[in-house]
Amino acid sequence: MNLHTNKKIEIFDKLFSILIIEIIFFILPFLTFWWSFYLLKWNIFIGIMIGFLITIVLNIFLLIKFINNFYNINRFSLILIHLFFSICIFGFFMGVPVFNIIPGILGGIYIGRQASIKNESKKIFEHNLILSNIYSSVVLIFICFCSAYIALSDKYTASNLEGMFNLNFSLTNSMLWTIIISGAMLLILIQNLISTALAKKIYNKTK
């Protein structure tokens, strides 16, 4: 690889690592103190400020260390990070699972770049990618199940969909289940196709 390509890869690694780390550094303290103060019926504004201060402290003392060791994160920590992003995205989009393919896609990018940096063989890379996709699919299935439970528990779901899509017939529970299962399978397929394609592209291009 030439100098220009190396520079682009270096910039990508820094931006990618900073994106993941900063989201965790910001959201985790913010949500922890927001909900803690809310449940304890304390001043939520103080909780938010404490969360921001902790974010600043984390950036000062840990950001550079985490960036330098970003592709050496152990498997258990990666699982927790994936769950964290999945839960946050699920909550942010109020139970709509469409955007929950993002953690799986990010996982594919990570696996591809990690394999390239560690100079892993193609066999090991593909094995780890398969494991990543299986895990991401399992999490996505659970997210879709939670979304389905919320949708089917709401007696207005069918009427809302009928109005949204201007349907001239009534949706039954069996129709809703068909939509939910088909949608979940489609999301899993899209997630695996994108994560696999990006992982292989990054692995082959930066190896």
URDA-V561710 format. One record per residue. N is the residue number from 1. PHI is phi as a letter, one per 30 degrees, with the letter a starting at -180 (* if undefined). PSI is psi in radians with two decimals (999 if undefined). OMEGA is omega in whole degrees, 0 to 359 (999 if undefined). Layout:
# URDA-V561710
n=N phi=PHI psi=PSI omega=OMEGA
n=N phi=PHI psi=PSI omega=OMEGA
This chain:
# URDA-V561710
n=1 phi=* psi=2.46 omega=180
n=2 phi=d psi=3.06 omega=184
n=3 phi=d psi=-0.68 omega=181
n=4 phi=d psi=-0.74 omega=179
n=5 phi=d psi=-0.75 omega=178
n=6 phi=d psi=-0.68 omega=180
n=7 phi=d psi=-0.74 omega=179
n=8 phi=d psi=-0.71 omega=179
n=9 phi=d psi=-0.71 omega=179
n=10 phi=d psi=-0.73 omega=178
n=11 phi=d psi=-0.75 omega=179
n=12 phi=e psi=-0.82 omega=181
n=13 phi=e psi=-0.75 omega=181
n=14 phi=d psi=-0.78 omega=181
n=15 phi=d psi=-0.75 omega=181
n=16 phi=d psi=-0.80 omega=180
n=17 phi=d psi=-0.74 omega=179
n=18 phi=d psi=-0.72 omega=179
n=19 phi=e psi=-0.90 omega=182
n=20 phi=d psi=-0.83 omega=184
n=21 phi=d psi=-0.76 omega=183
n=22 phi=d psi=-0.62 omega=177
n=23 phi=d psi=-0.75 omega=179
n=24 phi=d psi=-0.82 omega=180
n=25 phi=e psi=-0.59 omega=183
n=26 phi=d psi=-0.88 omega=189
n=27 phi=d psi=-0.73 omega=185
n=28 phi=d psi=-0.92 omega=177
n=29 phi=d psi=-0.68 omega=181
n=30 phi=e psi=-0.91 omega=182
n=31 phi=d psi=-0.68 omega=181
n=32 phi=e psi=-0.86 omega=183
n=33 phi=d psi=-0.53 omega=175
n=34 phi=e psi=-0.96 omega=183
n=35 phi=d psi=-0.60 omega=178
n=36 phi=d psi=-0.84 omega=180
n=37 phi=d psi=-0.58 omega=178
n=38 phi=d psi=-0.82 omega=181
n=39 phi=d psi=-0.58 omega=179
n=40 phi=d psi=-0.04 omega=180
n=41 phi=i psi=0.66 omega=173
n=42 phi=c psi=3.11 omega=181
n=43 phi=d psi=1.96 omega=184
n=44 phi=d psi=-0.60 omega=181
n=45 phi=e psi=-0.69 omega=178
n=46 phi=d psi=-0.70 omega=178
n=47 phi=d psi=-0.73 omega=178
n=48 phi=d psi=-0.77 omega=180
n=49 phi=d psi=-0.71 omega=178
n=50 phi=d psi=-0.72 omega=178
n=51 phi=e psi=-0.75 omega=179
n=52 phi=d psi=-0.71 omega=179
n=53 phi=d psi=-0.71 omega=178
n=54 phi=d psi=-0.67 omega=176
n=55 phi=e psi=-0.76 omega=179
n=56 phi=d psi=-0.77 omega=180
n=57 phi=d psi=-0.77 omega=179
n=58 phi=d psi=-0.72 omega=179
n=59 phi=d psi=-0.69 omega=183
n=60 phi=d psi=-0.77 omega=189
n=61 phi=c psi=-0.39 omega=188
n=62 phi=b psi=-0.29 omega=187
n=63 phi=e psi=-0.91 omega=183
n=64 phi=d psi=-0.72 omega=180
n=65 phi=d psi=-0.78 omega=181
n=66 phi=d psi=-0.63 omega=178
n=67 phi=d psi=-0.77 omega=182
n=68 phi=d psi=-0.45 omega=181
n=69 phi=c psi=0.36 omega=188
n=70 phi=d psi=-0.69 omega=183
n=71 phi=c psi=0.26 omega=175
n=72 phi=c psi=0.27 omega=180
n=73 phi=d psi=2.35 omega=181
n=74 phi=d psi=2.84 omega=188
n=75 phi=d psi=-0.70 omega=181
n=76 phi=d psi=-0.73 omega=178
n=77 phi=d psi=-0.65 omega=177
n=78 phi=d psi=-0.67 omega=177
n=79 phi=d psi=-0.78 omega=180
n=80 phi=d psi=-0.70 omega=179
n=81 phi=d psi=-0.76 omega=179
n=82 phi=d psi=-0.78 omega=179
n=83 phi=d psi=-0.72 omega=179
n=84 phi=e psi=-0.85 omega=180
n=85 phi=d psi=-0.70 omega=181
n=86 phi=d psi=-0.78 omega=180
n=87 phi=d psi=-0.75 omega=180
n=88 phi=d psi=-0.77 omega=180
n=89 phi=d psi=-0.72 omega=179
n=90 phi=d psi=-0.77 omega=179
n=91 phi=d psi=-0.72 omega=183
n=92 phi=d psi=-0.68 omega=180
n=93 phi=c psi=0.34 omega=171
n=94 phi=h psi=0.80 omega=173
n=95 phi=i psi=-0.01 omega=176
n=96 phi=d psi=2.05 omega=191
n=97 phi=d psi=0.04 omega=186
n=98 phi=e psi=-0.76 omega=185
n=99 phi=d psi=0.01 omega=178
n=100 phi=d psi=0.06 omega=171
n=101 phi=d psi=-0.26 omega=184
n=102 phi=d psi=-0.84 omega=179
n=103 phi=e psi=-0.68 omega=179
n=104 phi=d psi=-0.68 omega=178
n=105 phi=d psi=-0.75 omega=177
n=106 phi=d psi=-0.64 omega=178
n=107 phi=d psi=-0.69 omega=177
n=108 phi=d psi=-0.75 omega=178
n=109 phi=d psi=-0.78 omega=181
n=110 phi=d psi=-0.80 omega=181
n=111 phi=d psi=-0.75 omega=180
n=112 phi=d psi=-0.79 omega=181
n=113 phi=d psi=-0.67 omega=178
n=114 phi=d psi=-0.76 omega=179
n=115 phi=d psi=-0.66 omega=179
n=116 phi=d psi=-0.78 omega=181
n=117 phi=d psi=-0.73 omega=182
n=118 phi=d psi=0.02 omega=179
n=119 phi=h psi=0.74 omega=179
n=120 phi=d psi=2.64 omega=178
n=121 phi=d psi=2.81 omega=180
n=122 phi=d psi=-0.61 omega=180
n=123 phi=d psi=-0.79 omega=179
n=124 phi=d psi=-0.74 omega=178
n=125 phi=e psi=-0.85 omega=182
n=126 phi=d psi=-0.61 omega=177
n=127 phi=d psi=-0.83 omega=179
n=128 phi=d psi=-0.62 omega=178
n=129 phi=d psi=-0.71 omega=177
n=130 phi=d psi=-0.79 omega=178
n=131 phi=d psi=-0.74 omega=179
n=132 phi=d psi=-0.77 omega=181
n=133 phi=d psi=-0.65 omega=178
n=134 phi=d psi=-0.83 omega=180
n=135 phi=d psi=-0.79 omega=180
n=136 phi=d psi=-0.65 omega=180
n=137 phi=d psi=-0.70 omega=179
n=138 phi=d psi=-0.78 omega=178
n=139 phi=d psi=-0.74 omega=180
n=140 phi=d psi=-0.66 omega=176
n=141 phi=d psi=-0.77 omega=179
n=142 phi=d psi=-0.73 omega=178
n=143 phi=d psi=-0.75 omega=179
n=144 phi=d psi=-0.64 omega=177
n=145 phi=d psi=-0.77 omega=178
n=146 phi=d psi=-0.73 omega=178
n=147 phi=d psi=-0.72 omega=179
n=148 phi=d psi=-0.71 omega=179
n=149 phi=d psi=-0.76 omega=179
n=150 phi=d psi=-0.77 omega=182
n=151 phi=d psi=-0.78 omega=184
n=152 phi=d psi=-0.33 omega=177
n=153 phi=d psi=-0.34 omega=180
n=154 phi=c psi=2.04 omega=183
n=155 phi=d psi=-0.19 omega=182
n=156 phi=c psi=-0.01 omega=183
n=157 phi=e psi=-0.85 omega=182
n=158 phi=d psi=-0.82 omega=181
n=159 phi=d psi=-0.61 omega=178
n=160 phi=d psi=-0.74 omega=178
n=161 phi=d psi=-0.67 omega=179
n=162 phi=d psi=-0.72 omega=179
n=163 phi=d psi=-0.67 omega=182
n=164 phi=d psi=-0.73 omega=183
n=165 phi=c psi=0.16 omega=177
n=166 phi=h psi=0.85 omega=182
n=167 phi=d psi=2.50 omega=179
n=168 phi=c psi=0.37 omega=176
n=169 phi=b psi=2.84 omega=182
n=170 phi=c psi=2.41 omega=178
n=171 phi=d psi=2.26 omega=176
n=172 phi=c psi=2.96 omega=178
n=173 phi=d psi=-0.64 omega=179
n=174 phi=d psi=-0.64 omega=176
n=175 phi=d psi=-0.73 omega=179
n=176 phi=d psi=-0.72 omega=178
n=177 phi=d psi=-0.69 omega=178
n=178 phi=d psi=-0.75 omega=178
n=179 phi=d psi=-0.78 omega=182
n=180 phi=d psi=-0.84 omega=182
n=181 phi=d psi=-0.75 omega=179
n=182 phi=d psi=-0.73 omega=179
n=183 phi=d psi=-0.73 omega=179
n=184 phi=d psi=-0.77 omega=179
n=185 phi=d psi=-0.68 omega=179
n=186 phi=d psi=-0.74 omega=179
n=187 phi=d psi=-0.74 omega=179
n=188 phi=d psi=-0.75 omega=179
n=189 phi=d psi=-0.83 omega=180
n=190 phi=d psi=-0.80 omega=180
n=191 phi=e psi=-0.84 omega=183
n=192 phi=d psi=-0.66 omega=179
n=193 phi=d psi=-0.80 omega=182
n=194 phi=d psi=-0.81 omega=182
n=195 phi=d psi=-0.70 omega=179
n=196 phi=d psi=-0.78 omega=180
n=197 phi=d psi=-0.80 omega=181
n=198 phi=d psi=-0.72 omega=180
n=199 phi=d psi=-0.80 omega=181
n=200 phi=d psi=-0.68 omega=179
n=201 phi=d psi=-0.80 omega=181
n=202 phi=d psi=-0.75 omega=180
n=203 phi=d psi=-0.80 omega=182
n=204 phi=d psi=-0.58 omega=185
n=205 phi=d psi=-0.54 omega=186
n=206 phi=c psi=0.06 omega=181
n=207 phi=d psi=999 omega=999
